[in-house]
């Protein structure tokens, strides 16, 4: 399984239980493999998974990476986390700057 898109697709399938039994752990594994190879949405998904588990610091770190890769949705996630008190002003500023660069 070397295809980044295939890894991402498998992660999505396991996350949503499409064609396979839903398995969040496997979804995380496949998204992590794709993210490490540079797949921006996989990185964003890892942030979502961490946020759902209450690991806000880890979520922000994933969102910062994907924001710097040009994903506006990640900037919006950090903005929402900042408004909710789960991210700092500096983190939000870093996401904005990284997205714009």
C-alpha positions as CSV (number, residue, x, y, z in Angstrom):
1,X,0.0,0.0,0.0
2,X,2.2,2.7,-1.2
3,X,-0.3,5.0,-2.9
4,X,-1.0,8.0,-0.7
5,X,-4.6,8.3,-2.1
6,X,-5.2,4.6,-1.4
7,X,-4.1,5.0,2.2
8,X,-6.4,8.1,2.6
9,X,-9.3,6.2,1.0
10,X,-8.8,3.2,3.3
11,X,-8.7,5.6,6.3
12,X,-12.0,7.1,5.2
13,X,-13.6,3.8,4.6
14,X,-12.7,2.6,8.1
15,X,-13.7,5.9,9.7
16,X,-17.2,5.8,8.1
17,X,-17.6,2.0,7.9
18,X,-18.1,2.1,4.1
19,X,-17.5,-1.4,2.7
20,X,-15.7,-2.5,5.9
21,X,-16.6,-2.6,9.6
22,X,-16.1,0.8,11.2
23,X,-12.8,0.9,13.0
24,X,-11.5,4.3,14.2
25,X,-8.1,2.8,15.2
26,X,-7.5,1.5,11.6
27,X,-8.8,4.8,10.2
28,X,-6.2,6.6,12.3
29,X,-3.4,4.2,11.2
30,X,-4.2,4.7,7.5
31,X,-4.6,8.4,7.8
32,X,-1.3,8.7,9.7
33,X,0.5,6.7,6.9
34,X,-0.9,9.0,4.2
35,X,-0.2,12.1,6.3
36,X,3.4,11.1,6.8
37,X,3.7,10.9,3.0
38,X,2.3,14.5,2.6
39,X,-1.5,14.0,2.2
40,X,-3.0,17.2,3.5
41,X,-6.6,15.9,4.2
42,X,-5.2,12.9,6.1
43,X,-3.2,15.3,8.3
44,X,-6.4,17.4,8.8
45,X,-8.3,14.2,9.7
46,X,-5.7,13.3,12.3
47,X,-6.4,16.7,13.9
48,X,-10.1,15.9,13.9
49,X,-9.6,12.5,15.5
50,X,-7.4,14.0,18.2
51,X,-9.9,16.8,18.8
52,X,-12.7,14.2,19.2
53,X,-10.7,12.5,21.8
54,X,-10.1,15.8,23.7
55,X,-6.4,16.0,22.7
56,X,-6.6,19.6,21.7
57,X,-2.9,20.3,21.7
58,X,-2.3,17.4,19.4
59,X,-5.2,18.4,17.2
60,X,-3.8,21.9,16.9
61,X,-0.4,20.6,15.8
62,X,-2.0,18.5,13.1
63,X,-4.2,21.4,11.9
64,X,-1.1,23.7,11.9
65,X,0.7,21.4,9.5
66,X,-2.3,21.1,7.2
67,X,-2.9,24.8,7.3
68,X,0.7,25.4,6.3
69,X,0.1,23.0,3.4
70,X,-2.7,25.3,2.2
71,X,-5.8,23.8,3.7
72,X,-8.2,26.6,4.7
73,X,-10.5,24.2,6.5
74,X,-7.7,23.6,9.0
75,X,-7.3,27.3,9.6
76,X,-11.1,27.5,10.3
77,X,-10.8,24.6,12.8
78,X,-8.0,26.4,14.7
79,X,-10.1,29.6,14.6
80,X,-13.1,27.6,16.1
81,X,-10.8,26.0,18.7
82,X,-9.4,29.5,19.6
83,X,-13.0,30.9,20.1
84,X,-13.8,27.8,22.2
85,X,-10.6,28.3,24.3
86,X,-8.9,25.2,23.0
87,X,-6.2,27.0,21.0
88,X,-4.2,30.1,21.7
89,X,-4.2,33.4,19.9
90,X,-0.6,32.7,18.9
91,X,-1.6,29.3,17.4
92,X,-4.4,30.9,15.4
93,X,-2.0,33.6,14.2
94,X,0.6,30.9,13.2
95,X,-2.1,29.1,11.2
96,X,-3.1,32.2,9.4
97,X,0.5,33.1,8.6
98,X,1.3,29.6,7.5
99,X,-1.8,29.4,5.3
100,X,-1.0,32.7,3.6
101,X,2.7,31.9,3.0
